[in-house]
Amino acid sequence: MCLSRALLTGWVLLLVQVLCLEAVPISMDKTKVHVPEKREPEEPPAASVDTGLHYDRYLREVIDFLEKDQHFREKLHNTDMEDIKQGKLAKELDFVSHHVRTKLDELKRQEVNRLRTLIKAKQDLEGGNDIAVDHQALLKQFEYLNHNNPHTFEVDDLDRLIKSATNDLENFDKDRHEEFKQYEMTKDHDRREHLKTLDDDERKKEEEHYDELRKKHADHPKVNHPGSQNQLKEVWEEADGLDPEDFDPKTFFNLHDSNGDGYFDEQELEALFTKELEKIYDPTNEEDDMVEMEEERLRMREHVMNEVDSNNDRLVSLDEFLVATKKKEFLEPDSWETLEQNQAYTDEEMREFEDHLVQQEQDLSEKSFDLQKQRDDLEKQQEQLNAQKIELQQAVEHMERLKSQKIEPPPEVHVEGNAIPEVHAVDNQLHHEQEAQQPDPQNTLQEHHEQQQQHHQNLAQQGLPQARHDLPPGHQEAAQGLHNVP
C-alpha cells in the first residue's frame, strides 16, 4: 500500500505545469465562512515523492536537475500535457546548460550500474547459470533509458523516461487490482485450509464466528458516493468545521489543495475519503481488515479520477472540479457499493487459483524429492571418498614402515674383535637350512681319501702304479689339500 500512496503526488514524472501555477483566488462571503489567514510559508524542503516505480529515484533526480535550468522551466510552462507525452519537451534537452547535462550524464551512468547489479543479483538468486536467462525480460527493465549508450544522457533518454513512466503509472491501477485479488483469494484459501484441520464441532464454531464477523463489518453507517456533493459537504462540515449551508466548491477546492499548486493530486483526493472510511473500518476491530481499507480508499480515488480527470493527466484542476460539481452524478449520485458488496474475484478465478496452488505444491514436492535424491547421492559419494581416503592413508603408512626398515643401519655383533653384521633371523634360518642340506667339503675329501687309500692298496696288491698323477682329474688338488690338513 505504501507503493500506491507514493503515486499520489499526481504525475510528478511528466514535470507538469504545477511548478509555475498560482493558486486560484477564493471567492466567498467572508462574513459567513471564517477561513484562517494564509501566512506566507517558509520555503519548505522539497518532499521526497515516491512514484512506486523501480526507477523512482533516478526519475526524481533527473527532474530535480532539469528544474534548475531556466530554459527548460520556461519550455515546461508553455508545453501542454499532450505534447509532453509525445516527446516534444524532450527535444529541449539540447538547449539546457552544460552543467546540467554533465550532471545528467553522471546520473545515467550510476543508474545503469545500479540496474546491472540488481539484474545480476536477481539471476544469482534464481539459480545462477543453471537457468536460461530471458534476455528480453531483462532488457525491458532498461526501457526507460538507452542502454546501448550507458555514458551520456541524451534526448532519447528523456523521451524514454517520460513515455515509460506514463505507461507504468497508467497501468498502476490494473496491477493493483490483480494484487488485491490475489490477496483476497489467498486469505480465503488459507481460511478454508484451516477449517479442514478442525473436527466437526470446532469447524462449526469457526464458521459461525466467521459469519458473525462479516455481519459486524457490514453493519456501518451509510457511505456517501465518493466525490459527490453529500460526501464533500460532510468533509466541509466535520473536517473543516464550516456550515454545510455555505458549501462552495471553489472554496472547498482551495481549502484542500494542500500544496497550493492549483490541482488535486491523487494524495490530496484520497485524503478527502478519510471520513467515509472511518465509517467502515476501525483498526481495533477484529472484523476490519486494514489492507481492505486501503484498497477501498484507492477504489474511491480511482472512481473520482475516472469521472473528473477529463484530460487523463492524473490531476484534477480547478476547472475540471467545477465542471464535475454541475453534473447529475455529483448532485444525485447512486449509492456506493463497498468492498464487502463487491467480491474481488469470481468462483472461476478462485478455482483456477487453487488449481495453480496445487500445481505449485506438486512442483515443489518434485523439486524436494530431486534435491533429496541428489543429497543422498552426494552422501554416498562422500562415504566412498572417505573410504578411499582411509585406504590411501593405510597404504602410505605401510610404505613408510617398509622404507624405514631398509634405510636404518642394522646393529653390529662383535666376535673376537671382528665386526660381523647381524643377519636377519629369517636369513639366518634360511642359511642354516642351506648348510644342513649341503655336504661338508672336508668330510667329502676324507671319504675320497679313504677310498683312494683303499684303491692304492688294491693296486699294490695287483702290482699297478700308485702315482698321484694317476688320480682322476680334479682329485689331485683335493688330495694334496687333504695331505696338508693337520
C-alpha positions in Angstrom: 0.0 0.0 0.0 2.9 2.3 0.5 3.6 1.9 -3.2 0.2 3.2 -4.1 0.3 6.1 -1.7 3.6 7.1 -3.2 1.9 7.6 -6.5 -0.4 10.2 -5.1 1.6 13.2 -6.0 -0.1 13.3 -9.3 2.2 12.8 -12.3 5.4 14.1 -10.9 7.3 12.4 -13.7 5.7 14.5 -16.5 7.0 17.7 -14.9 3.6 19.2 -15.1 3.0 22.9 -15.2 2.3 22.7 -11.5 5.7 24.2 -10.8 4.7 27.6 -12.1 1.0 27.9 -11.5 -0.5 30.0 -8.7 -3.5 29.2 -6.5 -6.9 30.4 -7.7 -8.3 33.2 -5.6 -11.0 32.3 -3.1 -14.5 33.7 -4.0 -16.8 33.6 -1.0 -18.7 35.6 1.6 -16.2 36.2 4.3 -19.0 37.2 6.8 -20.2 33.6 6.8 -17.1 31.5 6.3 -14.1 32.1 8.5 -11.1 30.9 6.7 -7.8 31.2 8.6 -5.5 33.8 7.1 -2.8 32.4 4.9 0.6 33.2 6.1 3.5 33.2 3.7 5.0 29.9 4.3 8.7 29.5 4.7 10.3 27.7 1.8 9.9 24.0 2.9 12.3 21.4 1.7 11.0 19.5 -1.4 9.0 16.5 -0.4 10.5 13.2 -1.3 7.9 11.8 -3.6 7.9 8.1 -4.4 6.1 7.2 -7.6 6.3 3.5 -6.8 8.4 2.8 -9.9 11.6 0.8 -9.6 13.5 3.7 -11.2 11.8 6.3 -8.9 15.0 7.7 -7.5 16.5 8.1 -11.0 13.4 9.8 -12.2 13.2 12.3 -9.4 16.9 13.2 -9.6 16.5 13.8 -13.4 13.5 16.1 -12.7 15.4 18.0 -9.9 18.3 18.8 -12.2 16.1 19.8 -15.2 14.1 22.2 -12.9 17.3 24.0 -12.2 17.7 25.0 -15.9 15.8 28.3 -16.6 15.3 27.5 -20.3 13.8 24.1 -19.5 11.5 25.6 -16.9 10.1 28.1 -19.4 9.5 25.4 -22.0 7.8 23.3 -19.4 5.5 26.1 -18.5 4.5 26.6 -22.2 4.1 23.0 -23.2 0.8 21.2 -22.8 0.4 17.7 -21.4 -0.2 16.0 -24.7 3.0 17.5 -26.2 4.9 16.3 -23.2 3.6 12.8 -23.7 4.5 12.8 -27.4 8.1 13.7 -26.6 8.2 17.3 -27.8 9.6 18.5 -24.4 12.4 16.0 -24.6 13.9 17.8 -27.6 14.5 20.9 -25.4 17.2 18.9 -23.6 19.7 20.1 -26.3 19.4 23.6 -25.0 20.0 23.1 -21.3 23.2 24.2 -19.7 26.4 22.2 -19.9 26.5 21.9 -16.1 23.0 20.2 -16.1 23.9 17.9 -19.0 27.1 16.8 -17.1 25.1 16.0 -14.0 22.5 14.0 -16.1 25.3 12.0 -17.7 26.6 11.1 -14.3 23.1 10.2 -13.1 22.6 7.9 -16.1 25.9 6.1 -15.5 25.1 5.5 -11.9 21.6 4.2 -12.9 23.0 1.8 -15.5 25.4 0.4 -13.0 22.7 0.0 -10.3 20.3 -1.7 -12.7 23.0 -4.1 -13.9 23.9 -5.0 -10.4 20.3 -5.7 -9.5 19.8 -7.9 -12.6 22.9 -9.9 -11.8 21.8 -10.3 -8.2 18.4 -11.5 -9.3 19.9 -14.0 -11.7 22.2 -15.4 -8.9 19.2 -15.6 -6.6 17.1 -17.5 -9.1 19.6 -20.2 -9.9 22.7 -18.7 -11.5 23.9 -20.2 -14.6 21.7 -23.3 -14.4 18.6 -21.4 -15.6 18.2 -20.0 -19.1 18.2 -16.2 -19.0 15.3 -14.3 -20.5 17.3 -11.5 -22.1 14.2 -9.8 -23.5 12.7 -9.5 -20.0 16.0 -8.1 -18.7 16.2 -5.6 -21.5 12.7 -4.5 -20.7 13.9 -3.2 -17.4 16.1 -0.8 -19.3 13.3 0.7 -21.4 13.3 4.0 -19.5 16.9 4.7 -20.7 19.0 3.9 -23.8 21.2 1.0 -22.5 23.2 1.0 -25.8 24.7 4.3 -24.7 25.4 3.9 -21.0 27.6 7.0 -20.7 25.7 10.1 -21.7 22.1 11.4 -21.1 20.6 12.3 -24.5 17.2 13.4 -25.8 16.2 9.8 -26.4 16.8 9.1 -22.7 14.4 11.8 -21.6 11.8 10.8 -24.1 12.1 7.1 -23.0 11.8 8.2 -19.3 8.6 10.2 -19.9 6.9 7.5 -22.0 7.9 4.6 -19.8 6.7 6.4 -16.6 3.5 7.4 -18.3 2.8 3.8 -19.3 3.8 2.3 -16.0 1.6 4.7 -14.0 -1.3 4.2 -16.3 -1.1 0.5 -15.6 -0.8 1.0 -11.9 -4.4 0.6 -11.0 -4.7 -2.5 -13.2 -1.7 -4.1 -11.4 -3.1 -3.1 -8.1 -6.5 -4.8 -8.8 -4.7 -8.0 -9.6 -2.5 -7.8 -6.4 -5.6 -7.2 -4.2 -7.5 -10.1 -5.9 -4.5 -12.4 -5.1 -4.6 -11.2 -1.5 -8.3 -11.9 -1.1 -8.1 -15.3 -2.7 -5.1 -16.3 -0.6 -6.9 -15.2 2.6 -10.0 -17.2 1.7 -7.9 -20.2 0.7 -6.0 -20.2 4.0 -9.3 -20.0 5.9 -10.7 -23.0 4.1 -7.5 -25.0 4.7 -7.6 -24.1 8.4 -11.2 -25.4 8.6 -10.0 -28.8 7.1 -7.7 -29.3 10.1 -10.6 -29.0 12.6 -13.1 -31.6 13.8 -16.8 -31.1 13.1 -17.6 -29.2 16.3 -14.6 -26.8 16.0 -15.3 -26.3 12.3 -18.9 -25.4 13.1 -17.9 -22.9 15.7 -15.3 -21.3 13.5 -17.7 -20.9 10.6 -20.3 -19.3 13.0 -17.6 -16.9 14.2 -16.6 -16.0 10.7 -20.3 -15.2 9.7 -20.6 -13.1 12.8 -17.6 -11.0 11.9 -18.9 -10.5 8.4 -22.2 -9.2 9.7 -20.5 -6.9 12.2 -18.3 -5.4 9.5 -21.3 -4.8 7.2 -23.2 -3.0 10.0 -21.9 0.5 9.5 -23.4 3.9 8.6 -24.3 4.8 5.0 -21.2 5.5 2.9 -21.6 8.5 0.6 -20.7 8.3 -3.0 -17.0 9.5 -3.4 -16.8 12.9 -4.9 -20.5 13.6 -4.6 -22.0 16.8 -3.1 -23.1 14.9 0.0 -19.6 13.4 0.6 -17.8 16.8 0.1 -20.3 18.6 2.3 -19.6 16.1 5.1 -15.9 16.9 4.9 -16.7 20.6 4.8 -18.8 20.3 8.0 -16.9 17.7 10.0 -13.3 18.2 8.9 -13.4 21.9 8.1 -15.9 22.9 10.7 -17.9 25.0 8.3 -21.7 25.4 7.8 -22.9 22.9 5.2 -25.4 25.5 4.0 -22.5 27.7 3.0 -20.8 25.0 0.9 -18.9 26.5 -2.0 -17.0 24.2 -4.5 -14.3 26.7 -5.3 -13.6 27.4 -1.6 -13.6 23.7 -0.9 -11.1 23.1 -3.6 -8.7 25.8 -2.3 -9.0 24.6 1.2 -7.9 21.1 0.3 -5.3 21.9 -2.3 -2.8 21.4 0.4 0.3 22.4 -1.7 -1.5 25.3 -3.4 -0.5 24.3 -6.9 -4.0 24.6 -8.3 -4.5 20.8 -8.7 -5.9 17.9 -6.7 -3.3 15.2 -7.0 -4.1 11.6 -6.0 -2.9 12.0 -2.5 -5.0 15.1 -1.9 -8.0 13.3 -3.3 -7.5 10.3 -1.1 -7.4 12.5 2.0 -11.0 13.5 1.3 -12.2 10.0 1.8 -11.0 9.5 5.4 -14.3 10.3 7.0 -16.1 7.7 4.8 -13.5 5.0 5.5 -13.8 5.6 9.3 -17.5 4.6 9.0 -16.4 1.1 7.7 -13.1 0.4 9.3 -11.6 0.5 12.8 -8.1 -0.9 13.3 -9.1 -2.1 16.8 -11.9 -4.3 15.4 -11.2 -8.0 14.6 -13.6 -7.9 11.7 -11.9 -5.0 9.9 -9.0 -5.6 7.5 -6.7 -2.6 7.1 -5.5 -3.9 3.8 -9.1 -3.8 2.5 -9.4 -0.3 3.9 -6.5 0.9 1.8 -8.0 -0.8 -1.2 -11.3 0.9 -0.5 -9.5 4.3 -0.4 -7.8 3.6 -3.7 -11.1 2.5 -5.3 -12.7 5.8 -4.3 -9.8 7.8 -5.7 -9.8 5.8 -8.9 -13.5 6.3 -9.3 -13.3 10.1 -8.8 -10.3 10.4 -11.2 -12.3 8.5 -13.9 -15.2 10.8 -13.5 -13.4 14.2 -13.1 -10.0 14.0 -14.7 -11.0 14.7 -18.3 -7.5 15.0 -19.8 -6.2 11.9 -18.0 -3.1 13.6 -16.6 -3.8 12.1 -13.1 -4.5 15.5 -11.7 -7.8 17.3 -11.1 -7.6 21.0 -12.0 -10.0 23.6 -10.6 -11.8 23.8 -13.9 -12.3 20.1 -14.0 -13.5 20.0 -10.5 -16.1 22.8 -11.0 -17.4 21.1 -14.2 -17.9 17.9 -12.2 -19.9 19.7 -9.5 -22.5 20.6 -12.1 -23.1 17.0 -13.2 -26.0 14.9 -12.1 -23.6 12.3 -10.7 -22.4 15.0 -8.2 -25.9 16.3 -7.2 -27.8 13.0 -7.3 -25.3 10.2 -7.0 -26.0 6.5 -6.9 -25.3 4.6 -3.7 -21.7 3.5 -3.3 -21.1 -0.3 -3.1 -18.3 -1.1 -0.7 -15.9 -4.0 -1.0 -18.0 -6.4 1.0 -20.7 -5.9 -1.6 -18.3 -6.5 -4.5 -16.3 -9.7 -4.2 -12.9 -9.1 -5.8 -12.8 -12.4 -7.6 -15.2 -14.9 -9.3 -15.8 -18.5 -8.4 -14.0 -19.5 -11.6 -11.0 -17.4 -10.7 -10.9 -19.0 -7.3 -10.9 -22.5 -8.8 -8.1 -21.5 -11.1 -6.2 -20.0 -8.2 -6.5 -23.2 -6.1 -5.5 -25.4 -9.1 -2.5 -23.2 -9.5 -1.6 -23.7 -5.9 -2.0 -27.5 -6.2 0.3 -27.4 -9.2 2.9 -25.3 -7.4 2.8 -27.7 -4.4 3.4 -30.7 -6.8 6.3 -28.9 -8.4 7.8 -28.1 -5.1 7.3 -31.7 -4.0 9.1 -33.0 -7.1 11.9 -30.5 -6.6 12.2 -31.5 -3.0 12.3 -35.2 -4.0 15.0 -34.5 -6.6 17.0 -32.4 -4.1 16.8 -35.2 -1.5 17.9 -37.7 -4.1 20.9 -35.5 -5.0 21.7 -35.2 -1.4 21.6 -39.0 -0.8 23.9 -39.5 -3.9 26.3 -36.9 -2.6 26.4 -38.5 0.8 27.1 -41.9 -0.8 29.9 -40.4 -2.9 31.3 -38.8 0.2 31.3 -42.1 2.1 33.1 -43.7 -0.9 35.7 -40.9 -0.9 36.2 -41.2 2.8 36.8 -45.0 2.5 39.3 -44.4 -0.3 41.0 -41.8 1.8 41.4 -44.2 4.6 42.8 -46.9 2.3 45.2 -44.5 0.9 46.4 -43.4 4.3 46.9 -47.0 5.3 48.9 -47.7 2.1 51.1 -44.7 2.7 51.7 -45.7 6.3 52.7 -49.2 5.2 55.1 -47.9 2.6 56.7 -45.6 5.2 57.2 -48.6 7.5 58.9 -50.6 4.8 61.0 -47.7 3.8 62.2 -47.1 7.3 63.2 -50.8 7.7 65.5 -50.6 4.6 67.2 -47.4 5.4 68.1 -47.8 9.1 71.6 -49.5 9.6 71.3 -52.8 11.4 73.1 -53.3 14.8 76.7 -54.9 14.7 77.8 -58.0 16.6 81.5 -58.2 17.7 83.1 -61.7 17.7 86.8 -61.9 18.6 87.4 -58.3 17.6 85.9 -58.7 14.2 82.7 -56.8 13.3 80.2 -59.2 11.8 76.8 -57.8 10.6 73.9 -59.3 12.3 71.9 -61.3 9.9 68.1 -61.1 9.9 66.5 -64.0 11.8 64.8 -65.2 8.6 68.1 -65.0 6.7 69.9 -67.0 9.4 67.3 -69.6 9.4 67.5 -69.9 5.7 71.3 -70.1 5.8 71.3 -72.8 8.4 68.8 -74.8 6.3 71.0 -74.5 3.3 74.1 -75.5 5.3 72.2 -78.5 6.6 71.3 -79.5 3.0 74.9 -79.1 1.6 77.7 -81.7 2.4 80.8 -80.7 4.3 83.7 -80.4 1.8 86.2 -81.8 4.4 84.0 -84.9 5.0 83.8 -85.4 1.3 87.5 -85.2 0.8 88.1 -87.5 3.8 85.8 -90.1 2.3 87.6 -89.7 -1.0 91.0 -90.1 0.6 89.9 -93.3 2.3 88.6 -94.5 -1.0 91.9 -93.6 -2.6 93.9 -95.5 0.1 91.7 -98.5 -0.4 92.2 -98.1 -4.1 96.0 -97.9 -3.7 96.1 -100.9 -1.6 94.1 -102.8 -4.2 96.6 -101.5 -6.9 99.5 -102.6 -4.7 98.1 -106.0 -4.4 97.7 -106.1 -8.1 101.1 -104.6 -8.8 99.7 -101.4 -10.5 101.3 -97.9 -10.3 100.2 -95.6 -7.4 101.5 -92.2 -8.6 99.4 -89.1 -7.6 99.1 -88.1 -11.2 97.3 -91.3 -11.8 94.3 -89.8 -9.9 91.4 -88.7 -11.9 91.4 -85.0 -12.9 90.3 -82.7 -10.2 91.1 -85.0 -7.4 94.8 -84.4 -7.4 94.5 -80.9 -5.9 92.0 -82.2 -3.4 94.3 -84.9 -2.3 97.1 -82.5 -2.0 95.0 -80.3 0.2 94.0 -83.3 2.3 97.6 -84.2 3.0 98.2 -80.7 4.1 95.4 -80.7 6.6 96.9 -81.2 10.1 
